[in-house]
Amino acid sequence: MFPIFLKLESRPCLVVGAGAIAEGKIQGLLAERASVKVVAPEATSQIRQWASAGAIDWHQREFESADLEGKFLVIVATSCRDVNARVFTEAHAKGILCNAVDDPPNCDFYYPALVRRGDLQIAISTGGQSPALAQRIRQELEQQFGPEYESWVAELGKQREELAASDLDPDVRKRILHELASRSSFDAQVAAQKGGRN
């Protein structure tokens, strides 16, 4: 498996299915500002709300081959293996990445278990072998990398931009960046935040 983080902003994505599982996948696509088309005869109330608000384009019908035209990514979230296989086969023939949820043979990629702290993302995958193990590791990492990492990573980004705009020697800049990203720097930042709240 080749691990990557995709930029989906404005990318046309298709979701086949509109149940509870599809709802979670759609929410993730919307969070990344993807352009989302949904095809399903029925939908959850949340998906209907998104459609009414214009956040997604919902077609209340069964999947058709033409739904794949111009799509960058496809997610199949149905309980029907035949539908999963059909969508995957047709998407694969068109060179479109496809994931059929909980159906590994009909996937080009898997969703990782994810720890998200702002711009810090830690993804865990077992290649579909044990989602339960990936979930356990995610829970452990959530304890290790608490919510305070979100503001720290944002601050590191600002400091990196400032250093990039400076005339520092590249080796000196690199050393400073590594010092800023050190555990001691993190501990000092957290201590300062706690001190400011007292």
N, C-alpha and C positions, 0 to 999 in steps of 0.2 A: 504494500500500500504506500502511496506517495502522499505525504502530509502537506497540505497547503491551506491557506486562508484565502477565500475568494472575495473579491470586491463585487457586490451584487447591485450597487446603486444604479437604478434605471434599467437594469437588465431584465428582459422579458422572461418570466418564469411561469410554468404551468403546474398547478396542483390538481390532480385527479382524485376526487373524493372530498367530502366536506363534513366529516364527522369530527369527533373529539380529537382524534390523532391528527387529522388534517388541520384542525384549528391551531394546534401547537406549532405545526410546521409553517402555516401561513403567518402566524404571529412573528416567528423568527425571520421570515422573508421581509415582512413589513418593517421590522426593526432595522434591517439593513437597507431599507428604502428600495427594494426590488419592485418591479412592475409585475403585479400578480394577477394571473387569470386562473379562475377556478371552474372546474367542470364537474357537476354532480347533480343528480335529480333532487336531492334533499340536502339541507344544510343546518348546522347548529344555529342557535339564535345569535351567537357572536358573529359568525360568518355572515349571516343575513344583515347584521348591523353594519359590518364593514362594507358590504356590497351597497347598502342603502346610502352610506356616507361617501361612496365613491372611492374608498381606499383600495378595493379590489374589483375585478371584473368577473362576476359570477354568471355562468351559463347554466341554467337549470335543465340539464339533460345529461344523457350518457356521453362518454368520450367518443370523439370522432378523430380520424387520422389528421384532418385539417387543423386540429387544435395544436399540433406540434409545430406548425409553420412559424419560423422566425424565433423559436424559443431557444434560450441559452441553457436552461436547466429545467428538469421535470421531476416532480415528486408524486408518487402514486401512494395514496393513503386509503386504500379500500381493503375490504376483507375477502375479496374475490381473487384467488390466485390466477384465474384465467385473464381477468382484466389486467392484473399486474404484469403478467407475461406478455400480453399483447402490447401494452403501452411501452414496456421495456424494449421489446423486439423492434418496434417501429421507431422508437427514439434512437436506439443503437444504430439502426440502418441509416439514420439521418445525421449521425455524429453528435447527438445531443446527450449530455450527461443525465443519467436517470437514477433515482433511488426509489425502490418499492419498499416501503416501511415494513420491517420485520420479515423480509423475504430476500435473504442474501443472494440467491441465484439470480435475482432480477435487479441487481444493483451495480452501478459503476462506482459508487462511493457509499460510505457509511457515515452516519451522523456520530460524532464523538461525544463522549460524556464531557461536559465543558464546565470549567471554573472561569467565571468572568468577573473581573474587578476593573471596571472601566475599560481602558484600552489594553489591559493585561488579560490575555486569554490563554488558558492552559487546557489543551485538548488531550483526551485519553481515548485510545482505541485498542480493542483486542481483535480487530479485523473481523468482527462479527461472531467471534468464538464464544465470548462470555460478556454480554452487556452487564450482567450482575457484578462481575469483577470490576469493570470500568466504572460502574456507579459507586462501588465501595471506595475505589481509589480517588474518585472525584470528591467524595465526602471527606476523606482524609486530607486532601489538598485544600479543601475549603477551610478546614481548621488551621492549616499551616499558613495559608495566604488569606488573611482576613480582609475585611472591607477597607481597612486603612491603606491597602495597596493602591486603591483607585486614585486617591489624591496624590500619593507619592509618585506614581507613574506619570500623572499629569504634570507634576512639578519637574520631574526628570526631563520630560519633553520640552518644557520651557527653557530649562537650563541648557539642554542640548542645542536648541535653536540659537540661544545667546552665544554659546561657545562657537558654533558654526559660523556665526557672523563676525567673530573676532579674528585678529591677526596672529593668534597663537601658533606656535610650531605644532604641526600635526601630531608628533609624538607626545608633546605636553598636553594637547587637547585630549588625546586618547587616554592618558593617565588620569586626567581629571574626571573624565566621563566614567571610568572604572571606579574611581574613588566615590563619586556621587552615587553609583549603583551598588556600593558595598553594603554589607549587613550593618556595619557600624553607622553608616550614614542613615540607613533606614531606621535603626533604633533611636538615633538622635532626633530624627524627624517626628517619630511617634511620641517621644518624650516631650518634645516642644509642643506638639498638638495637645497632649494631655495637660501640660503646664498652663497652656492658654485657656483651657476650659475650667481650671481650678480658680 
